[in-house]
Amino acid sequence: MRDVAIYGTGMLQVSEHWDLSIIDLAGRAALEALNDAGLERVDALLVTNMLAACHSTGQLNLGARVADWVGLHGVEAYKVEAACGSGGAGFRSAWLAVASGAIDLALVVGVEKMTETPGPEITAGLATAADADFEVPMGPSFVALNALIMRRYQHEYGWPHEAFAGFSINAHANGARNPLARLQDPITAEDYRKARMVSDPINLLDASPVGDGAAAIVLGPAERVFPGGRRPRVLVAGSAAATDSIAIHDRNAPLRLTAAEKSAAAAYAMAGAGPGDIDVFELHDAFSIMSALSLEACGFAEPGQGPRLGDDGSILPGGRIPVASFGGLKARGHPVGATGVYQLAEVTRQLWGEAGACQIDGARVGLAQNIGGSGATIVTHVLRQA
């Protein structure tokens, strides 16, 4: 296996893009990444998406459709789907292809178009990440499933709801510095306390907003990247994926993200790194409970102690393990099939020193973790400045 580097990135603002189709969104992000990499063509295109086929635009065969729009005629192109973990899965697939030598240059484009579809249809679409036989027929939304996890966590470990406020406050503060974020207003502990309930105990400020968005990344052999030396090289130092039971009630330890533990351990081992080496962590904060569980799974807190990191400043930009540096899913927004690509592009820009007002000082090693479902598919990557 050869070393793989990131050549270029592209990200659109997560918003309500009424004037752009899903193909326009994907194409614009793709062209931005190609231009950033100084390339006109790649060998393969992977499009990551969750909802287009059945719940939003009705478009299948997104790989070929986006390739045609971008002008990559004849290129190998496919869609990769792993629910909300699609972006991380697509990036890992591209990394495997380049690392193996099967192809030289790969373009990963994550895209989702959500705001033109009625809310109940999107809610039903998101529920398809749960078990279609034993969870969905019972009627809970995806928010409700996460609320069950959060309620049990509070019961087991004794945390009041207010203990989770730090995750949302940090994400919104960081999102306020990110011009591409869906939500750009900071919030207070009082705002969090007064937020209306969505599915008890998850309130509006525990949950990430949906939106339209697209992000893209170009990968290639490390020895060929940036011959002029205009940026530090950013290598994919570790890549791993793991699964757990889709249904929460089938898991041996429903308050542990076992797939996160396994994929993080494998990615750390590949990178020769550990939790103490990570300078920035883009975690999958679709709900505040997932922030706590991810921090625990990746070795930053003991089981049951994740909320403490949101309360003591550890996750702030100057803290021990900065998270959600561009606002995370909570403030940047969660266009589900694109989220994992946003996370990796954000970590890359941190390591390039091109994060603008969101820059974490001295960031050289970054972690990105993308979750599909309520913990069924989890993909973890370690990126390192060479």
QUIBEL-V783579 format. One line per field, one symbol per residue. phi: phi as a letter, one per 30 degrees, with the letter a starting at -180 (. if undefined). Layout:
BEGIN
phi = ???
END
This chain:
BEGIN
phi = .cdbbccabbbcddaccdcbdddddddddddddddddibcbbdabcccaccedcbbcicchdedddedddjcdiddabccbbhdcedddddddddeddddidbcbbccbcbabbddceeeddeddddddcddcbceddjdddddddddddddddddciddeddcdeddddddddddccdcddcbcdbcddeddcdddcaecdcecccdddlcaabbbccaeddcdhddidbddccddbbababbedddddddbdcbddddeddddddedddibbedcdcabcccddbddddddddddcjcadeiceedddccidcdecddbebhdcjiddcdjbdedceddeeddddeddddiccidcdceidbbbbbbcccickdbbcbbccbdd
END
